[in-house]
Amino acid sequence: MRHDDQLNRLPIAEAVPRVREALTACGAAVVHAPPGTGKTTLLPLALAGLLADGAPPRTVLVAEPRRMAARSAARRMSWLLGEKPGESVGFTVRGERRAGARTRVEVVTTGVLLQRLQRDQELSGVDVVLMDECHERHLDADTTLAFLLDVRATLRPELQLIAASATQDSEAWARLLAARVVPGRGTSHPVDVRYAPPPAGVRPPHGMRMDPALLRHVAATVRQALAAVPEGDVLCFLPGVGEIGKVAALLSDVRARVLPLHGRAPAQVQDDVLSGGSGGGAERGRRVILSTAVAESSLTVPGVRVVVDAGLAREPRTDHARGLGSLTTVRVSRAAAEQRRGRAGREAPGVAYACWAEAEEAGRPREPSPEIAVADLTAFALQAACWGDPDAAQLALLDAPPRGAMSAARRTLRAVGALDEAGRVTQRGQRMARLGVHPRLARALLDGAAAVGSELACETVALLSEEPPRAFGDDAAEALRRARTARRDDPYGARWAAEVRRLRSLLGEETARPGGVTDEQGVGTVVALAQPERVARAQSGTSYLMVGGTRAELTPDSALRGTPWLAVAVADRPVGAASARVRLAAPIDAETALTAAGALYGVREEVRWDPEQGPQSVQGGRGDVVAREVESLGAVRLSVRPLPDPPPEALREAALEGLRQGGTRLLRWSDSAVTLRRRLGFLHRTLGAPWPDVCDEALLERADEWLGQVRSRADLARIDAAGLLSGMLPWASGEAARLDELAPERIEVPSGSRIRVDYEPEQPVLAVKLQEMFGARETPRVADGRVPMLVHLLSPAGRPAAVTADLASFWAGGYRGVRAELRGRYPKHPWPEDPATAEPTRHTRARGRPT
C-alpha cells in the first residue's frame, strides 16, 4: 500500500512548486536542502507525476554517485508508492537492472548515465535529470553534468536539469547551470557537539597507515557514547573498510549489534542497516553502525541518535609519472564534518562526538577536494574524446582538469590505441568506452580475448575492475579461482560473477581458450596487457623493477617469490616509501612481458659516464666511461654488450661529464700541483687578473680548453694537474715570471732556514720555530708587500706557542708571557729578554751562543 502519510511529512514537499517554477523559467534548478528532506525521494516522484497532485506524467532519471545509494533510493521510493522496485520506480547499476515499460523514475549511477549518454546523446524519452549529491564532487558526476549541459545547449533545450546538493555551494552550481537556487527547509533537530580528542602521543595518519591507538580511541568513544546516550543507534564514521573491521573487533563485547556499512558489505547487511533501527530499547536492540563516507549524505540511516566521527576520509592520489594510484587518508572538510554531525539530529535531538580537538576545526579544509584535481584522468579523457572534445576545453566544469594529468591520460590512451596521434578517438577507443571499465582494462579485454579466450579474459578483467579481498592473497590466478568458487552469499563473488556476465554480453564474440593456456598464463597475459608499465623483473629477494621505472616489493611470505617476471595488477606507493607494494600480481614469462610491453622495447647505443661503474677509487669514488649496446624493456635491462667502436667525441663528452660530476679530483694531483694551485688561488683572490681562477668550478668551465682526447677515467687520472696549472699562468703578459716573487713557495727566515708557506687559508701562514725568527723586526709579506703573513711561532717541540701578524708588537708585549711559560720547560733553548736584537738560531744553547 502507498505511504502517503510519509510522503506528506517530507519537508521538501513545500519546495516542489518552486522547483517546477524554476524548471519552467530556466530549464534548470539547484536544490539545496539538508539530508533527509526528501530531495532524493519525493522530488523525483513529484516531477514524474506519481503523486496525487494532478501533475502530468513525465520520465525522470535520478543519478546517484554510488550503487548502494541508487538501490536504496529506488527501494525507498517504491515503498512509498506501495510497489516493488522495477515498477513505477526502477534502478540500473553496473551488472543489475530493475526497470520496465511502466518505469517513470529510474535511479542510476553516474557511471551508468555516462554510458547511456555516449550511446544516446539526446537521452530520448527522458524529461528530467536530477543529479544528486553534487557537492561530493565525484569525477563521473562532474563529467555527466557537463555532458548534460552540452546536450541542453545543442540538442535538447527542453531537457530539464536539477542539481541537488546538501551543502552551501549552491551559487557556484547555479552559475554553471544558469539556474535558480531553490532552498529547502530541513527538519533537523539540535545536535550537541562534543569534542573528544585522542590522548597525547597518537600519531596522525600517514598515507594508508593509521595509528592503532587512534582506532582504540574511536572505539572507546563509541563505548562512551553508548553509556552517555541511553537510546538510539550509534553511527561511527571511519575512513575505510580495514578500519571498520578493526574497530568492530574492538567492540565485539558491547551490548549492541555492530554492523558495517560500505560498498563491499553484503546486500543483506546493507538492507538491514538501511531498513531502520530500534530507536533504543526495542526487541532488535541498539545498533552500532560503522560506516565509510557513504552515509554522509547520500544514504538515510534510520534510528541514529549519536554520531562518532573519526574525522578522516580517503582520497585518491595519482603518481602520473609512474602510473601508480593510491588512496591516502586525509582530514575531512568542515562541510563533510557538518554533514556527518547532522545525521544525529535527523529524527530527534542527538549528540555528535568529534574525535579531535575543537582548536583543529579552523585548520580543516572548507570543502573536500574535487576528484578531477587529484584522480587518474584516463577514463575522463576517453569520455571527453568520445564526446568530441579531446581537450575537455569546451566542457562546463566547475574545475578544469590539471594539464599534467590530462597529458598523462592522453599518452596512455594513445598507447592502448584509443586515440590517434592527433588526439581523436579511434573506432577501437569508442568500443573501449562502451565497455564501462577503465581504458586499460578495456584494452586488456579486447586483446586478451584473442590471446587467452574471451571467457578467461572476461573473468580476469572482472577480477581487476574491483580489487578482491585481501584474504584472497596476492596471486591473481589463485584469487580468480577463489572468486569462481565463492559462495552465493559472498558479496565479492556475487559482484564478480555479475561483472563477468556483463562483460561477456558487451564483448559479443566468443573465442576459445587456446590449447595449453593455463589459468596462470592467461591471467598473467591479461594483467600484463592492462598494466604494461607494471610488468616487472626480479632483482633480488622480494624486490622487483617495473618497466615503468618503479621498484616494487612483494610481502616476505608471498607465494610469488622467486618468479622471474611478474605482471603487477594492483600496487600502491605509500607516502614517503621508496618502493611500491605489490597487492595483486601474476607470474608471466619473458615472451609475454615483451609482447605486452612491446611499445617500451628498445635497443640503444649508450656512451656515458656511469657513476656506479668500476671499483672504488681512493681519489674519487666509483665511476667510469661506459660504451655499450643496451637492450631494454623500459627501465629493465635485458642485455648489455660492449660497443665495439664508440665515437671518440662521444667518449670525450662522457669523460667530461664524469669530470663535472666527480670534480677535478679525478686528475693526477702531485704535492707540487696542490701547492701551485693554492699559490695561484691566493694571487687570484688578492690581485685578481691576470692571475687565473683555479677553483673547481672555474677549471671545469674551461675544461674544453685543456681536456685532450680522453676515453676513460684512467685517461683523466693521467692528466698532470701541475702541467695544466702551469699552462694557465699569465705567460703572455710576462707576469708568470713573478710567481715566486709574489707568492713564494718558501720564505727564508732570519735563521737561514727556508720555510714552506701555506696558502690554503685565507691569509698565508708561515709556521716556524720561535728561535728562528729572533732579530726579525718586521712581519714577512707577500703579494708585493700587500699581505702580511700569519706567523705561527712554534715551541721547540713544534707546537704553536703564539700566532701573530705583527712581529714587532709581539716582541714588545706577548713574548714575555710565552718566555715565562716555556723557558722552564725548554731550558736548553735560548730565551733572550730582547728577541728583536737576539741572534736567530736553529740549535739549542749548547751549540749556539749563550744568552
VENTAKA-V520293 format. One record per residue. N is the residue number from 0. RES is the residue in three letters. PSI is psi as a letter, one per 30 degrees, with the letter a starting at -180 (NA if undefined). OMEGA is omega in degrees with one decimal (NA if undefined). Layout:
BEGIN
((N,RES,PSI,OMEGA) (N,RES,PSI,OMEGA))
END
This chain:
BEGIN
((0,MET,l,179.4) (1,ARG,l,178.2) (2,HIS,i,-177.7) (3,ASP,f,178.7) (4,ASP,e,177.2) (5,GLN,e,179.8) (6,LEU,e,-176.1) (7,ASN,f,-177.9) (8,ARG,f,-177.6) (9,LEU,k,-172.7) (10,PRO,f,-175.7) (11,ILE,f,-177.2) (12,ALA,e,-177.3) (13,GLU,f,-179.2) (14,ALA,f,-175.7) (15,VAL,e,178.4) (16,PRO,e,179.9) (17,ARG,e,175.0) (18,VAL,e,179.2) (19,ARG,e,178.2) (20,GLU,e,-179.6) (21,ALA,e,179.9) (22,LEU,e,178.7) (23,THR,e,-175.9) (24,ALA,e,-172.1) (25,CYS,f,-173.5) (26,GLY,f,-178.8) (27,ALA,l,178.3) (28,ALA,l,172.3) (29,VAL,j,-179.0) (30,VAL,j,178.1) (31,HIS,j,180.0) (32,ALA,k,-179.9) (33,PRO,l,175.7) (34,PRO,k,175.6) (35,GLY,g,-178.5) (36,THR,f,177.1) (37,GLY,g,-178.9) (38,LYS,f,179.7) (39,THR,f,-173.7) (40,THR,d,-176.4) (41,LEU,e,-175.8) (42,LEU,e,176.6) (43,PRO,e,179.8) (44,LEU,e,-180.0) (45,ALA,e,-178.3) (46,LEU,f,179.4) (47,ALA,f,-179.1) (48,GLY,g,-179.3) (49,LEU,g,175.0) (50,LEU,l,-177.7) (51,ALA,h,179.9) (52,ASP,g,175.3) (53,GLY,g,-179.9) (54,ALA,k,-179.3) (55,PRO,l,179.0) (56,PRO,k,176.1) (57,ARG,l,179.1) (58,THR,k,-175.3) (59,VAL,k,171.8) (60,LEU,k,175.7) (61,VAL,k,-178.8) (62,ALA,k,179.6) (63,GLU,l,-178.2) (64,PRO,f,-174.2) (65,ARG,l,178.6) (66,ARG,e,-178.7) (67,MET,e,-179.6) (68,ALA,e,-179.9) (69,ALA,e,179.0) (70,ARG,e,-176.9) (71,SER,e,-179.6) (72,ALA,e,-179.5) (73,ALA,e,179.4) (74,ARG,e,-179.9) (75,ARG,e,179.1) (76,MET,e,178.8) (77,SER,e,179.4) (78,TRP,e,179.2) (79,LEU,e,178.9) (80,LEU,f,-178.0) (81,GLY,g,-177.9) (82,GLU,l,173.2) (83,LYS,l,177.0) (84,PRO,k,-178.7) (85,GLY,f,177.9) (86,GLU,c,178.9) (87,SER,e,179.3) (88,VAL,k,178.1) (89,GLY,a,177.2) (90,PHE,l,175.0) (91,THR,k,172.9) (92,VAL,l,-177.9) (93,ARG,j,177.4) (94,GLY,f,-178.0) (95,GLU,k,178.5) (96,ARG,k,173.3) (97,ARG,j,179.0) (98,ALA,l,-178.1) (99,GLY,a,-175.9) (100,ALA,f,-178.2) (101,ARG,f,-171.7) (102,THR,k,177.9) (103,ARG,f,174.4) (104,VAL,k,178.0) (105,GLU,k,178.1) (106,VAL,k,-178.1) (107,VAL,l,169.9) (108,THR,l,179.4) (109,THR,e,177.3) (110,GLY,e,177.5) (111,VAL,e,-179.8) (112,LEU,e,175.4) (113,LEU,e,179.1) (114,GLN,e,-179.2) (115,ARG,e,178.5) (116,LEU,e,179.3) (117,GLN,e,178.9) (118,ARG,e,-174.7) (119,ASP,j,-174.9) (120,GLN,f,-178.9) (121,GLU,f,-173.8) (122,LEU,h,-176.2) (123,SER,k,176.8) (124,GLY,f,179.7) (125,VAL,k,-179.8) (126,ASP,e,-176.0) (127,VAL,k,172.6) (128,VAL,k,176.5) (129,LEU,j,177.1) (130,MET,j,-175.1) (131,ASP,l,175.0) (132,GLU,h,-179.1) (133,CYS,f,-176.7) (134,HIS,f,-179.4) (135,GLU,f,172.1) (136,ARG,h,173.7) (137,HIS,k,-175.1) (138,LEU,e,179.1) (139,ASP,e,-179.2) (140,ALA,e,177.7) (141,ASP,e,-179.2) (142,THR,e,-179.4) (143,THR,e,-179.0) (144,LEU,e,177.4) (145,ALA,e,178.1) (146,PHE,e,-179.3) (147,LEU,e,177.1) (148,LEU,e,176.8) (149,ASP,e,178.1) (150,VAL,e,178.9) (151,ARG,e,-175.2) (152,ALA,f,-170.8) (153,THR,e,-171.9) (154,LEU,e,-172.4) (155,ARG,i,179.5) (156,PRO,f,-180.0) (157,GLU,f,178.9) (158,LEU,k,-176.5) (159,GLN,k,-176.2) (160,LEU,k,173.5) (161,ILE,k,171.5) (162,ALA,j,-178.7) (163,ALA,k,-176.6) (164,SER,k,179.3) (165,ALA,f,-178.9) (166,THR,l,-170.5) (167,GLN,h,178.4) (168,ASP,g,-171.2) (169,SER,e,-175.4) (170,GLU,e,178.5) (171,ALA,e,178.1) (172,TRP,e,-179.8) (173,ALA,e,177.7) (174,ARG,e,-178.6) (175,LEU,e,-175.8) (176,LEU,f,-171.8) (177,ALA,h,-170.7) (178,ALA,l,172.1) (179,ARG,k,173.2) (180,VAL,k,176.8) (181,VAL,j,178.7) (182,PRO,k,175.6) (183,GLY,k,-178.7) (184,ARG,l,177.9) (185,GLY,l,176.9) (186,THR,g,-176.7) (187,SER,k,179.0) (188,HIS,l,-179.0) (189,PRO,k,179.1) (190,VAL,k,177.9) (191,ASP,j,-178.0) (192,VAL,k,179.6) (193,ARG,k,-179.0) (194,TYR,k,-178.6) (195,ALA,i,-177.4) (196,PRO,k,179.3) (197,PRO,l,179.5) (198,PRO,l,180.0) (199,ALA,k,177.0) (200,GLY,f,178.1) (201,VAL,k,-176.9) (202,ARG,k,178.0) (203,PRO,l,178.4) (204,PRO,k,178.5) (205,HIS,j,-174.7) (206,GLY,b,177.3) (207,MET,f,-175.8) (208,ARG,k,175.5) (209,MET,k,178.1) (210,ASP,k,177.8) (211,PRO,f,179.4) (212,ALA,e,178.6) (213,LEU,e,177.7) (214,LEU,e,176.0) (215,ARG,e,178.1) (216,HIS,e,178.2) (217,VAL,e,179.0) (218,ALA,e,178.5) (219,ALA,e,178.2) (220,THR,e,175.1) (221,VAL,e,177.6) (222,ARG,e,178.9) (223,GLN,e,-179.6) (224,ALA,e,178.6) (225,LEU,e,-179.2) (226,ALA,e,-174.2) (227,ALA,e,-179.8) (228,VAL,j,-168.6) (229,PRO,f,-176.0) (230,GLU,l,174.3) (231,GLY,l,-179.4) (232,ASP,l,177.5) (233,VAL,k,176.4) (234,LEU,j,-176.2) (235,CYS,k,-179.4) (236,PHE,k,178.5) (237,LEU,l,-173.0) (238,PRO,f,-174.3) (239,GLY,l,-177.3) (240,VAL,e,-179.7) (241,GLY,e,-179.8) (242,GLU,e,176.4) (243,ILE,e,179.6) (244,GLY,e,-178.3) (245,LYS,e,179.3) (246,VAL,e,177.2) (247,ALA,e,178.4) (248,ALA,e,179.3) (249,LEU,f,-178.5) (250,LEU,g,-173.7) (251,SER,f,-176.0) (252,ASP,g,-178.9) (253,VAL,l,-179.0) (254,ARG,i,178.0) (255,ALA,l,175.5) (256,ARG,k,179.4) (257,VAL,j,-174.2) (258,LEU,k,175.4) (259,PRO,k,175.3) (260,LEU,j,178.0) (261,HIS,l,-173.8) (262,GLY,f,-178.9) (263,ARG,f,-179.5) (264,ALA,k,177.7) (265,PRO,k,-177.9) (266,ALA,e,-179.8) (267,GLN,e,178.0) (268,VAL,e,177.9) (269,GLN,e,-179.7) (270,ASP,e,-179.7) (271,ASP,e,-179.3) (272,VAL,e,-172.2) (273,LEU,f,-177.0) (274,SER,f,176.4) (275,GLY,k,-179.2) (276,GLY,a,-174.6) (277,SER,f,-168.8) (278,GLY,g,176.4) (279,GLY,k,172.6) (280,GLY,f,178.7) (281,ALA,l,-173.7) (282,GLU,f,179.0) (283,ARG,f,178.6) (284,GLY,l,-179.5) (285,ARG,l,179.8) (286,ARG,k,167.9) (287,VAL,j,-176.2) (288,ILE,j,179.5) (289,LEU,j,-169.0) (290,SER,k,166.8) (291,THR,a,-177.1) (292,ALA,f,-177.4) (293,VAL,f,-176.5) (294,ALA,g,-179.3) (295,GLU,e,-175.2) (296,SER,f,-171.5) (297,SER,f,179.0) (298,LEU,k,175.2) (299,THR,k,178.4) (300,VAL,j,-176.0) (301,PRO,l,173.0) (302,GLY,f,-175.4) (303,VAL,k,174.1) (304,ARG,f,-177.3) (305,VAL,k,172.4) (306,VAL,k,171.0) (307,VAL,j,-173.5) (308,ASP,j,175.0) (309,ALA,f,175.0) (310,GLY,g,-175.0) (311,LEU,l,176.6) (312,ALA,l,178.1) (313,ARG,k,176.5) (314,GLU,k,178.8) (315,PRO,k,171.4) (316,ARG,k,-176.9) (317,THR,k,171.8) (318,ASP,j,-172.9) (319,HIS,e,-179.1) (320,ALA,e,-176.3) (321,ARG,f,-179.0) (322,GLY,g,-178.6) (323,LEU,k,175.4) (324,GLY,l,177.1) (325,SER,l,171.9) (326,LEU,k,176.1) (327,THR,k,-178.8) (328,THR,k,-178.5) (329,VAL,l,172.7) (330,ARG,k,179.0) (331,VAL,l,178.6) (332,SER,l,177.7) (333,ARG,e,178.7) (334,ALA,e,-179.9) (335,ALA,e,178.2) (336,ALA,e,178.9) (337,GLU,e,176.7) (338,GLN,e,-178.2) (339,ARG,e,-179.5) (340,ARG,e,-178.0) (341,GLY,f,179.0) (342,ARG,f,-178.9) (343,ALA,f,-175.7) (344,GLY,g,-177.2) (345,ARG,e,-173.2) (346,GLU,f,-177.9) (347,ALA,l,175.4) (348,PRO,k,-175.3) (349,GLY,a,-178.5) (350,VAL,k,176.5) (351,ALA,k,177.0) (352,TYR,k,176.0) (353,ALA,k,-175.5) (354,CYS,h,174.1) (355,TRP,l,-178.3) (356,ALA,k,-179.7) (357,GLU,e,-179.4) (358,ALA,f,-179.6) (359,GLU,f,-175.7) (360,GLU,e,-174.4) (361,ALA,f,-177.5) (362,GLY,f,179.7) (363,ARG,k,178.3) (364,PRO,l,-177.5) (365,ARG,e,-178.5) (366,GLU,l,175.4) (367,PRO,l,178.5) (368,SER,k,174.3) (369,PRO,k,-174.7) (370,GLU,f,-178.5) (371,ILE,f,-177.9) (372,ALA,f,-172.1) (373,VAL,f,-170.3) (374,ALA,l,169.9) (375,ASP,k,-174.1) (376,LEU,g,-177.3) (377,THR,e,-179.7) (378,ALA,e,177.6) (379,PHE,e,-179.3) (380,ALA,e,178.0) (381,LEU,e,177.7) (382,GLN,e,-180.0) (383,ALA,e,179.4) (384,ALA,e,177.5) (385,CYS,f,179.4) (386,TRP,f,-179.9) (387,GLY,g,-179.2) (388,ASP,i,-172.4) (389,PRO,e,-179.7) (390,ASP,f,-176.4) (391,ALA,g,-176.0) (392,ALA,f,-176.3) (393,GLN,f,-177.6) (394,LEU,k,179.2) (395,ALA,j,-178.1) (396,LEU,k,176.0) (397,LEU,e,179.2) (398,ASP,k,178.3) (399,ALA,k,178.0) (400,PRO,k,178.2) (401,PRO,k,-176.2) (402,ARG,e,-178.6) (403,GLY,e,179.7) (404,ALA,e,178.5) (405,MET,e,177.8) (406,SER,e,178.0) (407,ALA,e,179.7) (408,ALA,e,-179.4) (409,ARG,e,176.5) (410,ARG,e,178.7) (411,THR,e,-177.9) (412,LEU,e,175.7) (413,ARG,e,-178.0) (414,ALA,e,-178.8) (415,VAL,g,175.5) (416,GLY,g,-179.2) (417,ALA,f,177.3) (418,LEU,k,172.4) (419,ASP,a,-176.1) (420,GLU,f,178.3) (421,ALA,f,179.3) (422,GLY,g,179.1) (423,ARG,k,-179.1) (424,VAL,k,177.8) (425,THR,l,175.0) (426,GLN,e,177.7) (427,ARG,e,179.3) (428,GLY,e,177.8) (429,GLN,e,178.2) (430,ARG,e,178.6) (431,MET,e,-179.5) (432,ALA,e,-178.3) (433,ARG,f,-178.0) (434,LEU,f,174.4) (435,GLY,g,175.3) (436,VAL,l,178.1) (437,HIS,k,-178.4) (438,PRO,e,177.2) (439,ARG,e,179.3) (440,LEU,e,176.9) (441,ALA,e,176.7) (442,ARG,e,-179.0) (443,ALA,e,179.9) (444,LEU,e,-176.5) (445,LEU,e,-178.3) (446,ASP,e,179.9) (447,GLY,e,179.3) (448,ALA,e,179.1) (449,ALA,f,-174.6) (450,ALA,e,-172.7) (451,VAL,g,-178.0) (452,GLY,k,-173.8) (453,SER,e,-176.4) (454,GLU,e,-179.1) (455,LEU,e,177.6) (456,ALA,e,178.0) (457,CYS,e,-179.8) (458,GLU,e,-177.4) (459,THR,e,178.7) (460,VAL,e,175.8) (461,ALA,e,177.7) (462,LEU,e,-176.3) (463,LEU,f,-176.7) (464,SER,f,171.7) (465,GLU,j,-175.3) (466,GLU,k,-179.5) (467,PRO,l,179.3) (468,PRO,k,-179.6) (469,ARG,f,-180.0) (470,ALA,f,178.6) (471,PHE,f,178.8) (472,GLY,a,-177.1) (473,ASP,g,176.9) (474,ASP,j,-174.0) (475,ALA,e,179.6) (476,ALA,e,177.8) (477,GLU,e,177.8) (478,ALA,e,177.8) (479,LEU,e,179.4) (480,ARG,e,179.1) (481,ARG,e,177.3) (482,ALA,e,179.6) (483,ARG,e,-173.4) (484,THR,g,-179.0) (485,ALA,k,178.3) (486,ARG,l,-177.3) (487,ARG,f,-179.5) (488,ASP,g,176.4) (489,ASP,k,-173.6) (490,PRO,e,-179.1) (491,TYR,e,-179.8) (492,GLY,e,179.6) (493,ALA,e,180.0) (494,ARG,e,179.2) (495,TRP,e,-178.5) (496,ALA,e,178.8) (497,ALA,e,179.5) (498,GLU,e,175.9) (499,VAL,e,180.0) (500,ARG,e,-179.4) (501,ARG,e,-179.2) (502,LEU,e,-180.0) (503,ARG,e,-179.4) (504,SER,e,180.0) (505,LEU,e,-178.1) (506,LEU,e,175.9) (507,GLY,d,-174.1) (508,GLU,k,177.3) (509,GLU,k,176.2) (510,THR,k,-177.4) (511,ALA,l,175.5) (512,ARG,k,178.8) (513,PRO,k,179.2) (514,GLY,k,177.6) (515,GLY,f,178.9) (516,VAL,j,178.6) (517,THR,l,175.1) (518,ASP,e,-178.7) (519,GLU,e,-179.4) (520,GLN,e,-177.9) (521,GLY,e,179.6) (522,VAL,e,179.5) (523,GLY,e,179.5) (524,THR,e,-177.9) (525,VAL,e,178.5) (526,VAL,e,179.6) (527,ALA,e,177.4) (528,LEU,e,179.9) (529,ALA,e,-175.2) (530,GLN,i,-177.5) (531,PRO,e,178.7) (532,GLU,f,-179.3) (533,ARG,g,168.1) (534,VAL,k,-169.9) (535,ALA,k,178.4) (536,ARG,k,-178.9) (537,ALA,k,176.3) (538,GLN,d,176.2) (539,SER,k,178.2) (540,GLY,c,-179.7) (541,THR,g,-174.1) (542,SER,k,178.2) (543,TYR,l,173.6) (544,LEU,k,176.8) (545,MET,l,-179.5) (546,VAL,f,175.6) (547,GLY,f,175.6) (548,GLY,f,-178.5) (549,THR,k,173.7) (550,ARG,k,-177.6) (551,ALA,k,-177.2) (552,GLU,k,167.7) (553,LEU,l,172.4) (554,THR,l,-176.5) (555,PRO,f,-177.2) (556,ASP,g,-177.4) (557,SER,k,175.6) (558,ALA,f,-179.3) (559,LEU,f,-179.1) (560,ARG,k,178.2) (561,GLY,f,177.9) (562,THR,k,-176.2) (563,PRO,e,-179.4) (564,TRP,k,176.7) (565,LEU,k,165.2) (566,ALA,j,-173.9) (567,VAL,j,-179.2) (568,ALA,e,-177.1) (569,VAL,k,176.3) (570,ALA,k,172.9) (571,ASP,l,-179.1) (572,ARG,j,-179.4) (573,PRO,l,-179.6) (574,VAL,k,177.6) (575,GLY,f,-177.8) (576,ALA,k,179.2) (577,ALA,f,-176.9) (578,SER,l,173.4) (579,ALA,l,174.3) (580,ARG,k,178.2) (581,VAL,j,178.3) (582,ARG,e,-177.6) (583,LEU,k,-177.0) (584,ALA,l,178.9) (585,ALA,k,176.9) (586,PRO,k,175.6) (587,ILE,l,175.6) (588,ASP,l,-176.0) (589,ALA,e,-178.8) (590,GLU,e,178.1) (591,THR,e,178.1) (592,ALA,e,-179.6) (593,LEU,e,-179.9) (594,THR,e,-175.3) (595,ALA,e,-176.3) (596,ALA,g,-175.1) (597,GLY,f,179.6) (598,ALA,f,-178.9) (599,LEU,g,-179.6) (600,TYR,k,177.6) (601,GLY,l,173.0) (602,VAL,k,-177.1) (603,ARG,l,171.9) (604,GLU,k,-172.9) (605,GLU,j,172.9) (606,VAL,j,-175.2) (607,ARG,l,173.5) (608,TRP,k,-179.9) (609,ASP,j,-176.9) (610,PRO,f,179.6) (611,GLU,f,-175.0) (612,GLN,k,172.2) (613,GLY,l,-179.8) (614,PRO,l,177.1) (615,GLN,k,-179.3) (616,SER,k,-176.7) (617,VAL,e,-172.2) (618,GLN,f,-175.1) (619,GLY,h,177.9) (620,GLY,a,179.1) (621,ARG,l,175.7) (622,GLY,k,175.7) (623,ASP,l,176.1) (624,VAL,k,175.2) (625,VAL,k,176.0) (626,ALA,j,-172.3) (627,ARG,l,173.2) (628,GLU,k,-173.8) (629,VAL,k,172.9) (630,GLU,k,-173.4) (631,SER,l,170.8) (632,LEU,j,-172.5) (633,GLY,b,-178.9) (634,ALA,f,-177.0) (635,VAL,k,176.5) (636,ARG,k,178.4) (637,LEU,e,178.1) (638,SER,l,178.3) (639,VAL,k,179.2) (640,ARG,k,177.7) (641,PRO,k,176.6) (642,LEU,j,-169.7) (643,PRO,e,-174.0) (644,ASP,i,-177.4) (645,PRO,k,179.4) (646,PRO,k,-179.2) (647,PRO,e,-178.2) (648,GLU,e,177.6) (649,ALA,e,176.7) (650,LEU,e,179.9) (651,ARG,e,-179.8) (652,GLU,e,177.4) (653,ALA,e,177.7) (654,ALA,e,177.8) (655,LEU,e,176.7) (656,GLU,e,175.8) (657,GLY,e,178.2) (658,LEU,e,178.4) (659,ARG,e,-178.7) (660,GLN,e,-173.7) (661,GLY,f,-179.9) (662,GLY,l,-174.7) (663,THR,f,176.7) (664,ARG,f,177.0) (665,LEU,f,178.1) (666,LEU,l,178.4) (667,ARG,j,-177.8) (668,TRP,j,172.5) (669,SER,l,177.6) (670,ASP,e,-179.2) (671,SER,e,178.1) (672,ALA,e,178.6) (673,VAL,e,-179.8) (674,THR,e,180.0) (675,LEU,e,179.4) (676,ARG,e,179.7) (677,ARG,e,179.5) (678,ARG,e,-179.7) (679,LEU,e,177.2) (680,GLY,e,177.4) (681,PHE,e,-178.3) (682,LEU,e,178.0) (683,HIS,e,179.3) (684,ARG,e,-172.5) (685,THR,e,-173.2) (686,LEU,f,-177.9) (687,GLY,b,-179.3) (688,ALA,k,10.8) (689,PRO,g,-178.7) (690,TRP,k,-169.6) (691,PRO,l,170.7) (692,ASP,k,-175.9) (693,VAL,g,173.2) (694,CYS,l,-177.2) (695,ASP,e,-176.3) (696,GLU,e,-178.5) (697,ALA,e,179.0) (698,LEU,e,-178.5) (699,LEU,e,177.0) (700,GLU,e,-177.6) (701,ARG,g,-173.7) (702,ALA,e,179.6) (703,ASP,f,-178.1) (704,GLU,e,-172.8) (705,TRP,f,-177.9) (706,LEU,j,179.6) (707,GLY,a,-178.6) (708,GLN,i,179.9) (709,VAL,l,-178.2) (710,ARG,f,-172.4) (711,SER,l,175.2) (712,ARG,e,179.2) (713,ALA,e,177.0) (714,ASP,e,177.8) (715,LEU,e,-177.4) (716,ALA,f,178.5) (717,ARG,f,179.1) (718,ILE,j,-178.1) (719,ASP,j,-178.6) (720,ALA,e,179.9) (721,ALA,e,178.4) (722,GLY,e,177.9) (723,LEU,e,-178.3) (724,LEU,e,178.6) (725,SER,e,179.4) (726,GLY,f,-179.2) (727,MET,f,178.8) (728,LEU,l,-177.9) (729,PRO,i,-178.4) (730,TRP,e,-173.7) (731,ALA,e,-178.3) (732,SER,f,-177.8) (733,GLY,f,-178.7) (734,GLU,f,-178.9) (735,ALA,e,-179.0) (736,ALA,f,-177.9) (737,ARG,g,-177.2) (738,LEU,e,-177.3) (739,ASP,f,177.9) (740,GLU,e,-175.9) (741,LEU,e,-178.9) (742,ALA,i,-177.1) (743,PRO,k,178.1) (744,GLU,e,178.4) (745,ARG,l,178.7) (746,ILE,k,174.7) (747,GLU,k,-178.5) (748,VAL,l,-175.4) (749,PRO,f,-178.8) (750,SER,f,-176.3) (751,GLY,f,178.1) (752,SER,k,173.9) (753,ARG,j,-172.0) (754,ILE,k,179.5) (755,ARG,k,177.4) (756,VAL,k,178.5) (757,ASP,j,-178.7) (758,TYR,g,-177.7) (759,GLU,e,176.7) (760,PRO,l,179.6) (761,GLU,e,176.9) (762,GLN,k,-177.1) (763,PRO,k,-175.8) (764,VAL,k,173.1) (765,LEU,j,-179.1) (766,ALA,j,-172.2) (767,VAL,k,178.7) (768,LYS,k,-173.6) (769,LEU,e,-176.2) (770,GLN,f,-179.5) (771,GLU,f,-179.4) (772,MET,g,176.6) (773,PHE,k,177.5) (774,GLY,f,178.9) (775,ALA,j,-178.2) (776,ARG,f,-178.6) (777,GLU,k,176.1) (778,THR,k,176.3) (779,PRO,k,-178.8) (780,ARG,l,177.2) (781,VAL,l,-179.4) (782,ALA,h,179.7) (783,ASP,h,177.4) (784,GLY,g,-176.9) (785,ARG,f,-171.9) (786,VAL,j,173.7) (787,PRO,k,176.3) (788,MET,l,171.5) (789,LEU,j,-173.4) (790,VAL,k,173.8) (791,HIS,j,-179.8) (792,LEU,k,-171.7) (793,LEU,l,173.1) (794,SER,l,176.3) (795,PRO,f,179.1) (796,ALA,f,178.5) (797,GLY,g,179.1) (798,ARG,k,-179.7) (799,PRO,k,175.8) (800,ALA,f,178.4) (801,ALA,l,177.2) (802,VAL,k,-178.5) (803,THR,k,170.4) (804,ALA,g,-179.7) (805,ASP,i,-175.9) (806,LEU,e,-177.6) (807,ALA,e,179.5) (808,SER,e,179.1) (809,PHE,e,179.0) (810,TRP,e,-175.7) (811,ALA,f,-175.1) (812,GLY,d,-171.6) (813,GLY,f,-176.9) (814,TYR,e,-175.5) (815,ARG,e,-179.5) (816,GLY,e,179.2) (817,VAL,e,-179.9) (818,ARG,e,-178.6) (819,ALA,e,-177.0) (820,GLU,e,-168.1) (821,LEU,f,-172.9) (822,ARG,f,175.0) (823,GLY,f,-179.1) (824,ARG,e,-179.7) (825,TYR,i,-173.5) (826,PRO,f,-178.1) (827,LYS,f,-180.0) (828,HIS,k,-177.4) (829,PRO,k,177.6) (830,TRP,i,-175.5) (831,PRO,l,177.6) (832,GLU,e,179.7) (833,ASP,i,-176.3) (834,PRO,f,-177.8) (835,ALA,f,-179.9) (836,THR,f,-177.0) (837,ALA,l,-179.9) (838,GLU,k,179.3) (839,PRO,l,-179.1) (840,THR,l,172.5) (841,ARG,g,-171.1) (842,HIS,l,175.6) (843,THR,l,-178.5) (844,ARG,e,-177.4) (845,ALA,e,-178.6) (846,ARG,f,179.9) (847,GLY,a,178.9) (848,ARG,k,178.1) (849,PRO,k,-179.9) (850,THR,NA,NA))
END
